[in-house]
Amino acid sequence: MKLKLNPDLLRPLLGTIGLMIGFGVYAVAGDLPQPWQRLSIGFMFVLLGISAVIYGRGERWIQVLGGVLLLYGVLRMFVIG
């Protein structure tokens, strides 16, 4: 018998693992010296925004959220810090 995972159960599990990885990477980036800390954290937000825009095709609110994350990432890299 082949084990088949229910996508509705797999999604929260993958989301939880992703959050744990994200917080871990964010904590490591927070220990970097400036300007690398600012640039790496901003770059992570840019990547998150791009992935949200790509993932959210057909869902306008996810694409808007991705755009906001992308904009915040760019501001974090070059203005905020």
Summary of the structure (lengths in Angstrom):
residues: 81
radius of gyration: 15.7
end to end distance: 54.7
largest distance: 56.3
contacts: 206
relative contact order: 0.12
helix: 78%
strand: 0%
